[in-house]
Amino acid sequence: MIVRWSRLLAHCAVALWALLLVSCSLPVGGEIETLDTAEYADIVSGLDTTTTTQPLAEEGTQIRLYFISDGGLVQVFRPFVSEPTIPEILTALQEGPTEEEMADDPSLRTELPAGLNPDPRRDPGEETIIVNVSDEGGLRPLFNENPVKAEYVVTQLVCTLTKLNLLSGIPITGAEFYDSQGRIPIVDANSTSIEGPARASDFNDCLTQAELDALAEEADAGGDGSTTTTDG
């Protein structure tokens, strides 16, 4: 009788363990389940109610990208499953914002031309980076044909590269751009030629339109709008 009870308890324990595995949605075949991009974005954005003991989006995996909207410069934090490489970041920048990122602002976009294909090259220990671009993207003639768009393109690239929140590697402080003809002459936010690497300071330190609006509101709040008069 004791042996039978022991066997019964053992079977019950196995059945209970299998039930727990199924109810917790744990893989039972020895394979690790991964999240697709949409599922990952839902969780890191707080849209998913899944309870986890550790945050899925660690520092270094939500990368700051700079896009353009009708309102001006906008920064977006794009979740990656793991810390991306700089080429992967520039590819994401050229591909533009996702539907989720455009939900609040349908005018959000990238100004990087199709075919630009920015290819970064960085020597070990260097704080600046060389970005080779394809002639097909037409960045060089763009400064003459459409200087406003050209400024948007360079602003997106320079700000994304110099404001990277990666954990690995030394920070990038400046960027220069080359095509098949050599170095591309570029200008800053004031249409002044940039000598040497372009830096965030050349583009208003990459302040977004929202940040500029906030600064303007603070400046307005600093004065009470009253005028002083004297009795004659």
Stockholm file with secondary structure:
# STOCKHOLM 1.0

chainA/1-232         MIVRWSRLLAHCAVALWALLLVSCSLPVGGEIETLDTAEYADIVSGLDTTTTTQPLAEEGTQIRLYFISDGGLVQVFRPFVSEPTIPEILTALQEGPTEEEMADDPSLRTELPAGLNPDPRRDPGEETIIVNVSDEGGLRPLFNENPVKAEYVVTQLVCTLTKLNLLSGIPITGAEFYDSQGRIPIVDANSTSIEGPARASDFNDCLTQAELDALAEEADAGGDGSTTTTDG
#=GR chainA/1-232 SS CHHHHHHHHHHHHHHHHHHHHHHTTCCSSSCCCCCCHHHHHHHHTTCCCCCCSSCSSCTTSEEEEEEEETTEEEEEEEECSSCCCHHHHHHHHHHCCCTTTTSSCTTCBCCCCTTCCCEEECCTTCSEEEEECCGGGCHHHHHHHCHHHHHHHHHHHHHHHHTCCCSSSCCCCEEEEEETTEECCCBCTTSCBCCSSBCGGGGGGGCCHHHHHHHHHHHHHHSCCCCCCCCC
#=GC SS_cons         CHHHHHHHHHHHHHHHHHHHHHHTTCCSSSCCCCCCHHHHHHHHTTCCCCCCSSCSSCTTSEEEEEEEETTEEEEEEEECSSCCCHHHHHHHHHHCCCTTTTSSCTTCBCCCCTTCCCEEECCTTCSEEEEECCGGGCHHHHHHHCHHHHHHHHHHHHHHHHTCCCSSSCCCCEEEEEETTEECCCBCTTSCBCCSSBCGGGGGGGCCHHHHHHHHHHHHHHSCCCCCCCCC
//
